[in-house]
Amino acid sequence: MNTPLTQPDGILFDMDGVLAYVHDSYRKAISATAQVYGLHVSPEMIATGKAAGNANDDWALTRRFLHDAGINVSLDEVRDTFQDFYVGTGNRRGYRLSESLLIDRSDLENISRTYPLGIVTGRPREDAQWFLDRFDLIDLFPTVVAMEDAPLKPDPAPVREAMKQMNLSSPWMIGDTPDDMQAAVRAGALGIGIGSQDEIENLLQAGAAIVLEHTRQLIEIIP
């Protein structure tokens, strides 16, 4: 633990990997999109790319893999192909239908009775709202700062925007990547990491006060 767990005045959540299980949706869409242009991208490559930072935009990360392999594809092309896989088309089931919730709604309800909840995500707003609606969470997260609203993490701007909207001065920011932790620290929030054993060190070095293995463990440490 790098920093004492101070009392928060609100809780901010990243979405992918924190609220939403996305290995079979967003991460699968990265691989499928790259494959369209002739590049194999493994789950391990994606994990490494995320850990390296500046990887909050999955469209841009996919294009980066392609560019590094000498494949010249525009970001617009990558985005359109990616979204076809993620959302689905007329004859293809969207990967997003495989997403699941990583913490019970009842636990989020219990936390919300003490602390206001918000979301700071790199998802497009439409995708973020779709997930919240699907899992009946819209009422618990009145504040959603999405891709369109501010520069993406690790820039602190989206965390600061959520803090401004919610009138917070010392929130916790729950995230699963170094980008989340760096954004939290720079914005004046306390970073709480979510990660496996081999991700702990990267998250701590990025500023996490503590790293939990699962989001549901949050209820064990929250004051």
PyMOL CGO cylinders between C-alpha atoms (Angstrom):
from pymol import cmd
from pymol.cgo import CYLINDER

trace = [
    CYLINDER, 0.00, 0.00, 0.00, 1.43, 3.38, -0.99, 0.3, 1, 1, 1, 1, 1, 1,
    CYLINDER, 1.43, 3.38, -0.99, -1.10, 5.75, 0.59, 0.3, 1, 1, 1, 1, 1, 1,
    CYLINDER, -1.10, 5.75, 0.59, -3.49, 5.54, 3.56, 0.3, 1, 1, 1, 1, 1, 1,
    CYLINDER, -3.49, 5.54, 3.56, -7.10, 4.87, 2.62, 0.3, 1, 1, 1, 1, 1, 1,
    CYLINDER, -7.10, 4.87, 2.62, -8.57, 8.24, 3.49, 0.3, 1, 1, 1, 1, 1, 1,
    CYLINDER, -8.57, 8.24, 3.49, -12.31, 8.78, 3.84, 0.3, 1, 1, 1, 1, 1, 1,
    CYLINDER, -12.31, 8.78, 3.84, -13.75, 9.54, 0.37, 0.3, 1, 1, 1, 1, 1, 1,
    CYLINDER, -13.75, 9.54, 0.37, -16.54, 11.98, -0.40, 0.3, 1, 1, 1, 1, 1, 1,
    CYLINDER, -16.54, 11.98, -0.40, -17.56, 9.98, -3.47, 0.3, 1, 1, 1, 1, 1, 1,
    CYLINDER, -17.56, 9.98, -3.47, -16.58, 6.93, -5.51, 0.3, 1, 1, 1, 1, 1, 1,
    CYLINDER, -16.58, 6.93, -5.51, -15.65, 7.11, -9.19, 0.3, 1, 1, 1, 1, 1, 1,
    CYLINDER, -15.65, 7.11, -9.19, -15.51, 3.96, -11.29, 0.3, 1, 1, 1, 1, 1, 1,
    CYLINDER, -15.51, 3.96, -11.29, -13.82, 3.13, -14.53, 0.3, 1, 1, 1, 1, 1, 1,
    CYLINDER, -13.82, 3.13, -14.53, -16.12, 0.86, -16.53, 0.3, 1, 1, 1, 1, 1, 1,
    CYLINDER, -16.12, 0.86, -16.53, -14.14, -1.74, -18.51, 0.3, 1, 1, 1, 1, 1, 1,
    CYLINDER, -14.14, -1.74, -18.51, -12.46, -4.28, -16.26, 0.3, 1, 1, 1, 1, 1, 1,
    CYLINDER, -12.46, -4.28, -16.26, -14.00, -2.69, -13.16, 0.3, 1, 1, 1, 1, 1, 1,
    CYLINDER, -14.00, -2.69, -13.16, -17.76, -2.75, -13.65, 0.3, 1, 1, 1, 1, 1, 1,
    CYLINDER, -17.76, -2.75, -13.65, -17.82, -4.65, -16.95, 0.3, 1, 1, 1, 1, 1, 1,
    CYLINDER, -17.82, -4.65, -16.95, -16.06, -7.90, -17.85, 0.3, 1, 1, 1, 1, 1, 1,
    CYLINDER, -16.06, -7.90, -17.85, -14.75, -7.09, -21.32, 0.3, 1, 1, 1, 1, 1, 1,
    CYLINDER, -14.75, -7.09, -21.32, -12.29, -9.83, -22.29, 0.3, 1, 1, 1, 1, 1, 1,
    CYLINDER, -12.29, -9.83, -22.29, -14.90, -11.30, -24.64, 0.3, 1, 1, 1, 1, 1, 1,
    CYLINDER, -14.90, -11.30, -24.64, -16.15, -7.93, -25.88, 0.3, 1, 1, 1, 1, 1, 1,
    CYLINDER, -16.15, -7.93, -25.88, -13.83, -4.94, -26.16, 0.3, 1, 1, 1, 1, 1, 1,
    CYLINDER, -13.83, -4.94, -26.16, -10.63, -6.96, -26.01, 0.3, 1, 1, 1, 1, 1, 1,
    CYLINDER, -10.63, -6.96, -26.01, -11.97, -9.55, -28.42, 0.3, 1, 1, 1, 1, 1, 1,
    CYLINDER, -11.97, -9.55, -28.42, -12.95, -6.72, -30.78, 0.3, 1, 1, 1, 1, 1, 1,
    CYLINDER, -12.95, -6.72, -30.78, -9.35, -5.46, -30.75, 0.3, 1, 1, 1, 1, 1, 1,
    CYLINDER, -9.35, -5.46, -30.75, -8.11, -8.85, -31.95, 0.3, 1, 1, 1, 1, 1, 1,
    CYLINDER, -8.11, -8.85, -31.95, -10.91, -9.32, -34.48, 0.3, 1, 1, 1, 1, 1, 1,
    CYLINDER, -10.91, -9.32, -34.48, -10.40, -5.87, -35.96, 0.3, 1, 1, 1, 1, 1, 1,
    CYLINDER, -10.40, -5.87, -35.96, -6.65, -6.33, -36.30, 0.3, 1, 1, 1, 1, 1, 1,
    CYLINDER, -6.65, -6.33, -36.30, -7.25, -9.71, -37.96, 0.3, 1, 1, 1, 1, 1, 1,
    CYLINDER, -7.25, -9.71, -37.96, -9.37, -8.05, -40.64, 0.3, 1, 1, 1, 1, 1, 1,
    CYLINDER, -9.37, -8.05, -40.64, -6.25, -6.17, -41.72, 0.3, 1, 1, 1, 1, 1, 1,
    CYLINDER, -6.25, -6.17, -41.72, -4.01, -9.23, -41.51, 0.3, 1, 1, 1, 1, 1, 1,
    CYLINDER, -4.01, -9.23, -41.51, -2.52, -8.89, -38.03, 0.3, 1, 1, 1, 1, 1, 1,
    CYLINDER, -2.52, -8.89, -38.03, -2.79, -11.39, -35.18, 0.3, 1, 1, 1, 1, 1, 1,
    CYLINDER, -2.79, -11.39, -35.18, -3.05, -9.65, -31.81, 0.3, 1, 1, 1, 1, 1, 1,
    CYLINDER, -3.05, -9.65, -31.81, -3.06, -11.98, -28.83, 0.3, 1, 1, 1, 1, 1, 1,
    CYLINDER, -3.06, -11.98, -28.83, -4.67, -11.34, -25.43, 0.3, 1, 1, 1, 1, 1, 1,
    CYLINDER, -4.67, -11.34, -25.43, -1.16, -11.11, -24.00, 0.3, 1, 1, 1, 1, 1, 1,
    CYLINDER, -1.16, -11.11, -24.00, -0.26, -8.35, -26.47, 0.3, 1, 1, 1, 1, 1, 1,
    CYLINDER, -0.26, -8.35, -26.47, -3.37, -6.42, -25.46, 0.3, 1, 1, 1, 1, 1, 1,
    CYLINDER, -3.37, -6.42, -25.46, -2.57, -6.80, -21.75, 0.3, 1, 1, 1, 1, 1, 1,
    CYLINDER, -2.57, -6.80, -21.75, 0.96, -5.56, -22.40, 0.3, 1, 1, 1, 1, 1, 1,
    CYLINDER, 0.96, -5.56, -22.40, -0.34, -2.62, -24.41, 0.3, 1, 1, 1, 1, 1, 1,
    CYLINDER, -0.34, -2.62, -24.41, -2.75, -1.65, -21.65, 0.3, 1, 1, 1, 1, 1, 1,
    CYLINDER, -2.75, -1.65, -21.65, -0.05, -1.92, -19.00, 0.3, 1, 1, 1, 1, 1, 1,
    CYLINDER, -0.05, -1.92, -19.00, 2.27, 0.30, -21.05, 0.3, 1, 1, 1, 1, 1, 1,
    CYLINDER, 2.27, 0.30, -21.05, -0.15, 3.22, -20.68, 0.3, 1, 1, 1, 1, 1, 1,
    CYLINDER, -0.15, 3.22, -20.68, -1.83, 5.74, -22.97, 0.3, 1, 1, 1, 1, 1, 1,
    CYLINDER, -1.83, 5.74, -22.97, -4.18, 2.94, -23.95, 0.3, 1, 1, 1, 1, 1, 1,
    CYLINDER, -4.18, 2.94, -23.95, -7.59, 4.11, -22.79, 0.3, 1, 1, 1, 1, 1, 1,
    CYLINDER, -7.59, 4.11, -22.79, -8.93, 4.31, -26.35, 0.3, 1, 1, 1, 1, 1, 1,
    CYLINDER, -8.93, 4.31, -26.35, -9.32, 0.79, -27.76, 0.3, 1, 1, 1, 1, 1, 1,
    CYLINDER, -9.32, 0.79, -27.76, -9.73, 2.12, -31.31, 0.3, 1, 1, 1, 1, 1, 1,
    CYLINDER, -9.73, 2.12, -31.31, -6.42, 3.98, -31.05, 0.3, 1, 1, 1, 1, 1, 1,
    CYLINDER, -6.42, 3.98, -31.05, -4.74, 0.99, -29.40, 0.3, 1, 1, 1, 1, 1, 1,
    CYLINDER, -4.74, 0.99, -29.40, -5.86, -1.26, -32.24, 0.3, 1, 1, 1, 1, 1, 1,
    CYLINDER, -5.86, -1.26, -32.24, -4.55, 1.19, -34.80, 0.3, 1, 1, 1, 1, 1, 1,
    CYLINDER, -4.55, 1.19, -34.80, -1.26, 1.40, -32.87, 0.3, 1, 1, 1, 1, 1, 1,
    CYLINDER, -1.26, 1.40, -32.87, -0.82, -2.37, -33.16, 0.3, 1, 1, 1, 1, 1, 1,
    CYLINDER, -0.82, -2.37, -33.16, -1.46, -2.13, -36.90, 0.3, 1, 1, 1, 1, 1, 1,
    CYLINDER, -1.46, -2.13, -36.90, 0.84, 0.85, -37.36, 0.3, 1, 1, 1, 1, 1, 1,
    CYLINDER, 0.84, 0.85, -37.36, 3.65, -0.86, -35.45, 0.3, 1, 1, 1, 1, 1, 1,
    CYLINDER, 3.65, -0.86, -35.45, 3.30, -3.84, -37.81, 0.3, 1, 1, 1, 1, 1, 1,
    CYLINDER, 3.30, -3.84, -37.81, 3.57, -1.56, -40.84, 0.3, 1, 1, 1, 1, 1, 1,
    CYLINDER, 3.57, -1.56, -40.84, -0.14, -1.72, -41.72, 0.3, 1, 1, 1, 1, 1, 1,
    CYLINDER, -0.14, -1.72, -41.72, -1.50, 1.71, -42.64, 0.3, 1, 1, 1, 1, 1, 1,
    CYLINDER, -1.50, 1.71, -42.64, -5.19, 1.98, -41.74, 0.3, 1, 1, 1, 1, 1, 1,
    CYLINDER, -5.19, 1.98, -41.74, -6.98, 5.17, -40.74, 0.3, 1, 1, 1, 1, 1, 1,
    CYLINDER, -6.98, 5.17, -40.74, -8.45, 5.58, -37.28, 0.3, 1, 1, 1, 1, 1, 1,
    CYLINDER, -8.45, 5.58, -37.28, -11.90, 6.03, -38.86, 0.3, 1, 1, 1, 1, 1, 1,
    CYLINDER, -11.90, 6.03, -38.86, -11.59, 2.69, -40.64, 0.3, 1, 1, 1, 1, 1, 1,
    CYLINDER, -11.59, 2.69, -40.64, -10.45, 0.97, -37.47, 0.3, 1, 1, 1, 1, 1, 1,
    CYLINDER, -10.45, 0.97, -37.47, -13.30, 2.52, -35.47, 0.3, 1, 1, 1, 1, 1, 1,
    CYLINDER, -13.30, 2.52, -35.47, -15.97, 1.45, -37.96, 0.3, 1, 1, 1, 1, 1, 1,
    CYLINDER, -15.97, 1.45, -37.96, -14.65, -2.10, -38.19, 0.3, 1, 1, 1, 1, 1, 1,
    CYLINDER, -14.65, -2.10, -38.19, -14.25, -2.33, -34.42, 0.3, 1, 1, 1, 1, 1, 1,
    CYLINDER, -14.25, -2.33, -34.42, -17.79, -1.12, -33.74, 0.3, 1, 1, 1, 1, 1, 1,
    CYLINDER, -17.79, -1.12, -33.74, -19.22, -3.63, -36.21, 0.3, 1, 1, 1, 1, 1, 1,
    CYLINDER, -19.22, -3.63, -36.21, -17.71, -6.38, -34.10, 0.3, 1, 1, 1, 1, 1, 1,
    CYLINDER, -17.71, -6.38, -34.10, -18.54, -4.80, -30.75, 0.3, 1, 1, 1, 1, 1, 1,
    CYLINDER, -18.54, -4.80, -30.75, -22.10, -3.62, -31.43, 0.3, 1, 1, 1, 1, 1, 1,
    CYLINDER, -22.10, -3.62, -31.43, -22.93, -6.21, -34.07, 0.3, 1, 1, 1, 1, 1, 1,
    CYLINDER, -22.93, -6.21, -34.07, -24.44, -5.97, -37.52, 0.3, 1, 1, 1, 1, 1, 1,
    CYLINDER, -24.44, -5.97, -37.52, -27.64, -7.25, -39.09, 0.3, 1, 1, 1, 1, 1, 1,
    CYLINDER, -27.64, -7.25, -39.09, -26.28, -10.77, -39.41, 0.3, 1, 1, 1, 1, 1, 1,
    CYLINDER, -26.28, -10.77, -39.41, -23.63, -10.84, -36.68, 0.3, 1, 1, 1, 1, 1, 1,
    CYLINDER, -23.63, -10.84, -36.68, -24.14, -10.88, -32.91, 0.3, 1, 1, 1, 1, 1, 1,
    CYLINDER, -24.14, -10.88, -32.91, -22.26, -8.07, -31.18, 0.3, 1, 1, 1, 1, 1, 1,
    CYLINDER, -22.26, -8.07, -31.18, -19.50, -8.95, -28.75, 0.3, 1, 1, 1, 1, 1, 1,
    CYLINDER, -19.50, -8.95, -28.75, -20.99, -6.57, -26.20, 0.3, 1, 1, 1, 1, 1, 1,
    CYLINDER, -20.99, -6.57, -26.20, -23.72, -9.11, -25.49, 0.3, 1, 1, 1, 1, 1, 1,
    CYLINDER, -23.72, -9.11, -25.49, -21.08, -11.24, -23.75, 0.3, 1, 1, 1, 1, 1, 1,
    CYLINDER, -21.08, -11.24, -23.75, -20.35, -8.57, -21.13, 0.3, 1, 1, 1, 1, 1, 1,
    CYLINDER, -20.35, -8.57, -21.13, -21.17, -9.26, -17.50, 0.3, 1, 1, 1, 1, 1, 1,
    CYLINDER, -21.17, -9.26, -17.50, -21.27, -7.21, -14.32, 0.3, 1, 1, 1, 1, 1, 1,
    CYLINDER, -21.27, -7.21, -14.32, -18.24, -7.56, -12.02, 0.3, 1, 1, 1, 1, 1, 1,
    CYLINDER, -18.24, -7.56, -12.02, -19.94, -6.36, -8.83, 0.3, 1, 1, 1, 1, 1, 1,
    CYLINDER, -19.94, -6.36, -8.83, -23.50, -7.03, -7.72, 0.3, 1, 1, 1, 1, 1, 1,
    CYLINDER, -23.50, -7.03, -7.72, -26.00, -4.24, -8.09, 0.3, 1, 1, 1, 1, 1, 1,
    CYLINDER, -26.00, -4.24, -8.09, -26.94, -4.78, -4.43, 0.3, 1, 1, 1, 1, 1, 1,
    CYLINDER, -26.94, -4.78, -4.43, -23.36, -3.97, -3.37, 0.3, 1, 1, 1, 1, 1, 1,
    CYLINDER, -23.36, -3.97, -3.37, -23.39, -0.81, -5.50, 0.3, 1, 1, 1, 1, 1, 1,
    CYLINDER, -23.39, -0.81, -5.50, -26.72, 0.17, -3.95, 0.3, 1, 1, 1, 1, 1, 1,
    CYLINDER, -26.72, 0.17, -3.95, -25.26, -0.25, -0.46, 0.3, 1, 1, 1, 1, 1, 1,
    CYLINDER, -25.26, -0.25, -0.46, -22.25, 1.93, -1.33, 0.3, 1, 1, 1, 1, 1, 1,
    CYLINDER, -22.25, 1.93, -1.33, -24.48, 4.57, -2.93, 0.3, 1, 1, 1, 1, 1, 1,
    CYLINDER, -24.48, 4.57, -2.93, -26.39, 5.01, 0.34, 0.3, 1, 1, 1, 1, 1, 1,
    CYLINDER, -26.39, 5.01, 0.34, -23.23, 6.54, 1.83, 0.3, 1, 1, 1, 1, 1, 1,
    CYLINDER, -23.23, 6.54, 1.83, -21.31, 7.88, -1.17, 0.3, 1, 1, 1, 1, 1, 1,
    CYLINDER, -21.31, 7.88, -1.17, -22.37, 9.39, -4.52, 0.3, 1, 1, 1, 1, 1, 1,
    CYLINDER, -22.37, 9.39, -4.52, -21.21, 7.25, -7.44, 0.3, 1, 1, 1, 1, 1, 1,
    CYLINDER, -21.21, 7.25, -7.44, -19.89, 8.35, -10.82, 0.3, 1, 1, 1, 1, 1, 1,
    CYLINDER, -19.89, 8.35, -10.82, -18.25, 6.83, -13.88, 0.3, 1, 1, 1, 1, 1, 1,
    CYLINDER, -18.25, 6.83, -13.88, -15.12, 7.98, -15.71, 0.3, 1, 1, 1, 1, 1, 1,
    CYLINDER, -15.12, 7.98, -15.71, -14.70, 5.86, -18.83, 0.3, 1, 1, 1, 1, 1, 1,
    CYLINDER, -14.70, 5.86, -18.83, -12.95, 5.85, -22.17, 0.3, 1, 1, 1, 1, 1, 1,
    CYLINDER, -12.95, 5.85, -22.17, -16.05, 4.34, -23.76, 0.3, 1, 1, 1, 1, 1, 1,
    CYLINDER, -16.05, 4.34, -23.76, -18.18, 6.36, -26.14, 0.3, 1, 1, 1, 1, 1, 1,
    CYLINDER, -18.18, 6.36, -26.14, -21.19, 7.66, -24.21, 0.3, 1, 1, 1, 1, 1, 1,
    CYLINDER, -21.19, 7.66, -24.21, -23.60, 5.51, -26.22, 0.3, 1, 1, 1, 1, 1, 1,
    CYLINDER, -23.60, 5.51, -26.22, -21.71, 2.32, -25.31, 0.3, 1, 1, 1, 1, 1, 1,
    CYLINDER, -21.71, 2.32, -25.31, -21.45, 3.33, -21.66, 0.3, 1, 1, 1, 1, 1, 1,
    CYLINDER, -21.45, 3.33, -21.66, -25.17, 4.11, -21.37, 0.3, 1, 1, 1, 1, 1, 1,
    CYLINDER, -25.17, 4.11, -21.37, -26.03, 0.84, -23.15, 0.3, 1, 1, 1, 1, 1, 1,
    CYLINDER, -26.03, 0.84, -23.15, -24.14, -1.13, -20.48, 0.3, 1, 1, 1, 1, 1, 1,
    CYLINDER, -24.14, -1.13, -20.48, -25.70, 0.80, -17.60, 0.3, 1, 1, 1, 1, 1, 1,
    CYLINDER, -25.70, 0.80, -17.60, -29.17, 0.32, -19.05, 0.3, 1, 1, 1, 1, 1, 1,
    CYLINDER, -29.17, 0.32, -19.05, -28.64, -3.39, -19.69, 0.3, 1, 1, 1, 1, 1, 1,
    CYLINDER, -28.64, -3.39, -19.69, -27.67, -4.03, -16.08, 0.3, 1, 1, 1, 1, 1, 1,
    CYLINDER, -27.67, -4.03, -16.08, -30.18, -1.59, -14.56, 0.3, 1, 1, 1, 1, 1, 1,
    CYLINDER, -30.18, -1.59, -14.56, -27.54, 0.76, -13.16, 0.3, 1, 1, 1, 1, 1, 1,
    CYLINDER, -27.54, 0.76, -13.16, -28.53, 4.12, -14.62, 0.3, 1, 1, 1, 1, 1, 1,
    CYLINDER, -28.53, 4.12, -14.62, -30.13, 5.33, -11.40, 0.3, 1, 1, 1, 1, 1, 1,
    CYLINDER, -30.13, 5.33, -11.40, -26.95, 4.58, -9.42, 0.3, 1, 1, 1, 1, 1, 1,
    CYLINDER, -26.95, 4.58, -9.42, -24.65, 6.55, -11.72, 0.3, 1, 1, 1, 1, 1, 1,
    CYLINDER, -24.65, 6.55, -11.72, -26.18, 9.95, -12.51, 0.3, 1, 1, 1, 1, 1, 1,
    CYLINDER, -26.18, 9.95, -12.51, -22.73, 11.25, -13.51, 0.3, 1, 1, 1, 1, 1, 1,
    CYLINDER, -22.73, 11.25, -13.51, -21.00, 9.62, -16.48, 0.3, 1, 1, 1, 1, 1, 1,
    CYLINDER, -21.00, 9.62, -16.48, -17.90, 11.20, -18.00, 0.3, 1, 1, 1, 1, 1, 1,
    CYLINDER, -17.90, 11.20, -18.00, -17.28, 9.44, -21.32, 0.3, 1, 1, 1, 1, 1, 1,
    CYLINDER, -17.28, 9.44, -21.32, -14.95, 9.64, -24.32, 0.3, 1, 1, 1, 1, 1, 1,
    CYLINDER, -14.95, 9.64, -24.32, -16.65, 12.68, -25.78, 0.3, 1, 1, 1, 1, 1, 1,
    CYLINDER, -16.65, 12.68, -25.78, -16.46, 14.76, -22.61, 0.3, 1, 1, 1, 1, 1, 1,
    CYLINDER, -16.46, 14.76, -22.61, -12.72, 15.23, -21.94, 0.3, 1, 1, 1, 1, 1, 1,
    CYLINDER, -12.72, 15.23, -21.94, -9.26, 14.04, -22.96, 0.3, 1, 1, 1, 1, 1, 1,
    CYLINDER, -9.26, 14.04, -22.96, -8.84, 10.39, -22.06, 0.3, 1, 1, 1, 1, 1, 1,
    CYLINDER, -8.84, 10.39, -22.06, -6.96, 9.03, -19.06, 0.3, 1, 1, 1, 1, 1, 1,
    CYLINDER, -6.96, 9.03, -19.06, -4.09, 9.19, -18.07, 0.3, 1, 1, 1, 1, 1, 1,
    CYLINDER, -4.09, 9.19, -18.07, -4.97, 12.86, -18.54, 0.3, 1, 1, 1, 1, 1, 1,
    CYLINDER, -4.97, 12.86, -18.54, -6.61, 13.92, -15.24, 0.3, 1, 1, 1, 1, 1, 1,
    CYLINDER, -6.61, 13.92, -15.24, -9.24, 15.99, -17.06, 0.3, 1, 1, 1, 1, 1, 1,
    CYLINDER, -9.24, 15.99, -17.06, -12.05, 13.38, -17.07, 0.3, 1, 1, 1, 1, 1, 1,
    CYLINDER, -12.05, 13.38, -17.07, -11.56, 12.64, -13.36, 0.3, 1, 1, 1, 1, 1, 1,
    CYLINDER, -11.56, 12.64, -13.36, -11.58, 16.35, -12.62, 0.3, 1, 1, 1, 1, 1, 1,
    CYLINDER, -11.58, 16.35, -12.62, -14.71, 16.78, -14.71, 0.3, 1, 1, 1, 1, 1, 1,
    CYLINDER, -14.71, 16.78, -14.71, -16.52, 14.11, -12.70, 0.3, 1, 1, 1, 1, 1, 1,
    CYLINDER, -16.52, 14.11, -12.70, -15.31, 15.71, -9.46, 0.3, 1, 1, 1, 1, 1, 1,
    CYLINDER, -15.31, 15.71, -9.46, -16.60, 19.08, -10.65, 0.3, 1, 1, 1, 1, 1, 1,
    CYLINDER, -16.60, 19.08, -10.65, -20.00, 17.72, -11.68, 0.3, 1, 1, 1, 1, 1, 1,
    CYLINDER, -20.00, 17.72, -11.68, -20.38, 15.85, -8.38, 0.3, 1, 1, 1, 1, 1, 1,
    CYLINDER, -20.38, 15.85, -8.38, -18.84, 18.60, -6.20, 0.3, 1, 1, 1, 1, 1, 1,
    CYLINDER, -18.84, 18.60, -6.20, -16.19, 16.23, -4.84, 0.3, 1, 1, 1, 1, 1, 1,
    CYLINDER, -16.19, 16.23, -4.84, -12.80, 17.11, -3.39, 0.3, 1, 1, 1, 1, 1, 1,
    CYLINDER, -12.80, 17.11, -3.39, -11.40, 13.75, -2.25, 0.3, 1, 1, 1, 1, 1, 1,
    CYLINDER, -11.40, 13.75, -2.25, -13.01, 10.81, -4.10, 0.3, 1, 1, 1, 1, 1, 1,
    CYLINDER, -13.01, 10.81, -4.10, -11.72, 7.33, -4.69, 0.3, 1, 1, 1, 1, 1, 1,
    CYLINDER, -11.72, 7.33, -4.69, -11.14, 6.38, -8.32, 0.3, 1, 1, 1, 1, 1, 1,
    CYLINDER, -11.14, 6.38, -8.32, -11.50, 2.65, -9.00, 0.3, 1, 1, 1, 1, 1, 1,
    CYLINDER, -11.50, 2.65, -9.00, -9.60, 1.48, -12.09, 0.3, 1, 1, 1, 1, 1, 1,
    CYLINDER, -9.60, 1.48, -12.09, -7.77, -1.47, -13.60, 0.3, 1, 1, 1, 1, 1, 1,
    CYLINDER, -7.77, -1.47, -13.60, -4.98, 0.19, -15.61, 0.3, 1, 1, 1, 1, 1, 1,
    CYLINDER, -4.98, 0.19, -15.61, -2.00, 2.43, -14.92, 0.3, 1, 1, 1, 1, 1, 1,
    CYLINDER, -2.00, 2.43, -14.92, -3.81, 5.11, -16.95, 0.3, 1, 1, 1, 1, 1, 1,
    CYLINDER, -3.81, 5.11, -16.95, -6.65, 5.09, -14.40, 0.3, 1, 1, 1, 1, 1, 1,
    CYLINDER, -6.65, 5.09, -14.40, -4.27, 5.39, -11.45, 0.3, 1, 1, 1, 1, 1, 1,
    CYLINDER, -4.27, 5.39, -11.45, -2.20, 8.16, -13.00, 0.3, 1, 1, 1, 1, 1, 1,
    CYLINDER, -2.20, 8.16, -13.00, -5.32, 10.15, -13.86, 0.3, 1, 1, 1, 1, 1, 1,
    CYLINDER, -5.32, 10.15, -13.86, -6.61, 9.72, -10.31, 0.3, 1, 1, 1, 1, 1, 1,
    CYLINDER, -6.61, 9.72, -10.31, -3.39, 10.89, -8.67, 0.3, 1, 1, 1, 1, 1, 1,
    CYLINDER, -3.39, 10.89, -8.67, -3.05, 13.90, -10.96, 0.3, 1, 1, 1, 1, 1, 1,
    CYLINDER, -3.05, 13.90, -10.96, -6.65, 14.90, -10.28, 0.3, 1, 1, 1, 1, 1, 1,
    CYLINDER, -6.65, 14.90, -10.28, -6.27, 14.67, -6.52, 0.3, 1, 1, 1, 1, 1, 1,
    CYLINDER, -6.27, 14.67, -6.52, -8.29, 11.47, -6.12, 0.3, 1, 1, 1, 1, 1, 1,
    CYLINDER, -8.29, 11.47, -6.12, -7.20, 8.29, -4.34, 0.3, 1, 1, 1, 1, 1, 1,
    CYLINDER, -7.20, 8.29, -4.34, -6.54, 5.48, -6.81, 0.3, 1, 1, 1, 1, 1, 1,
    CYLINDER, -6.54, 5.48, -6.81, -7.83, 2.01, -5.99, 0.3, 1, 1, 1, 1, 1, 1,
    CYLINDER, -7.83, 2.01, -5.99, -6.50, -0.58, -8.43, 0.3, 1, 1, 1, 1, 1, 1,
    CYLINDER, -6.50, -0.58, -8.43, -8.20, -3.73, -9.65, 0.3, 1, 1, 1, 1, 1, 1,
    CYLINDER, -8.20, -3.73, -9.65, -5.77, -6.29, -10.99, 0.3, 1, 1, 1, 1, 1, 1,
    CYLINDER, -5.77, -6.29, -10.99, -4.35, -9.80, -11.00, 0.3, 1, 1, 1, 1, 1, 1,
    CYLINDER, -4.35, -9.80, -11.00, -1.17, -10.80, -9.18, 0.3, 1, 1, 1, 1, 1, 1,
    CYLINDER, -1.17, -10.80, -9.18, 1.05, -9.91, -12.13, 0.3, 1, 1, 1, 1, 1, 1,
    CYLINDER, 1.05, -9.91, -12.13, -0.57, -6.48, -12.52, 0.3, 1, 1, 1, 1, 1, 1,
    CYLINDER, -0.57, -6.48, -12.52, -0.17, -5.31, -8.93, 0.3, 1, 1, 1, 1, 1, 1,
    CYLINDER, -0.17, -5.31, -8.93, 3.28, -3.77, -9.28, 0.3, 1, 1, 1, 1, 1, 1,
    CYLINDER, 3.28, -3.77, -9.28, 2.38, -1.71, -12.36, 0.3, 1, 1, 1, 1, 1, 1,
    CYLINDER, 2.38, -1.71, -12.36, -0.73, -0.36, -10.66, 0.3, 1, 1, 1, 1, 1, 1,
    CYLINDER, -0.73, -0.36, -10.66, 1.15, 0.51, -7.47, 0.3, 1, 1, 1, 1, 1, 1,
    CYLINDER, 1.15, 0.51, -7.47, 3.89, 2.24, -9.43, 0.3, 1, 1, 1, 1, 1, 1,
    CYLINDER, 3.89, 2.24, -9.43, 1.23, 4.26, -11.25, 0.3, 1, 1, 1, 1, 1, 1,
    CYLINDER, 1.23, 4.26, -11.25, -0.06, 5.53, -7.91, 0.3, 1, 1, 1, 1, 1, 1,
    CYLINDER, -0.06, 5.53, -7.91, -2.61, 3.01, -6.61, 0.3, 1, 1, 1, 1, 1, 1,
    CYLINDER, -2.61, 3.01, -6.61, -3.03, 3.15, -2.84, 0.3, 1, 1, 1, 1, 1, 1,
    CYLINDER, -3.03, 3.15, -2.84, -4.06, -0.50, -2.82, 0.3, 1, 1, 1, 1, 1, 1,
    CYLINDER, -4.06, -0.50, -2.82, -4.80, -3.15, -5.43, 0.3, 1, 1, 1, 1, 1, 1,
    CYLINDER, -4.80, -3.15, -5.43, -7.77, -5.51, -5.13, 0.3, 1, 1, 1, 1, 1, 1,
    CYLINDER, -7.77, -5.51, -5.13, -8.16, -8.69, -7.13, 0.3, 1, 1, 1, 1, 1, 1,
    CYLINDER, -8.16, -8.69, -7.13, -11.88, -8.20, -7.75, 0.3, 1, 1, 1, 1, 1, 1,
    CYLINDER, -11.88, -8.20, -7.75, -14.17, -5.17, -7.76, 0.3, 1, 1, 1, 1, 1, 1,
    CYLINDER, -14.17, -5.17, -7.76, -16.51, -6.90, -5.33, 0.3, 1, 1, 1, 1, 1, 1,
    CYLINDER, -16.51, -6.90, -5.33, -13.76, -6.66, -2.68, 0.3, 1, 1, 1, 1, 1, 1,
    CYLINDER, -13.76, -6.66, -2.68, -14.38, -2.92, -2.57, 0.3, 1, 1, 1, 1, 1, 1,
    CYLINDER, -14.38, -2.92, -2.57, -17.09, -3.46, 0.03, 0.3, 1, 1, 1, 1, 1, 1,
    CYLINDER, -17.09, -3.46, 0.03, -14.44, -4.94, 2.35, 0.3, 1, 1, 1, 1, 1, 1,
    CYLINDER, -14.44, -4.94, 2.35, -12.29, -1.80, 2.45, 0.3, 1, 1, 1, 1, 1, 1,
    CYLINDER, -12.29, -1.80, 2.45, -14.72, 1.07, 2.02, 0.3, 1, 1, 1, 1, 1, 1,
    CYLINDER, -14.72, 1.07, 2.02, -15.17, 3.11, 5.24, 0.3, 1, 1, 1, 1, 1, 1,
]
cmd.load_cgo(trace, "trace")
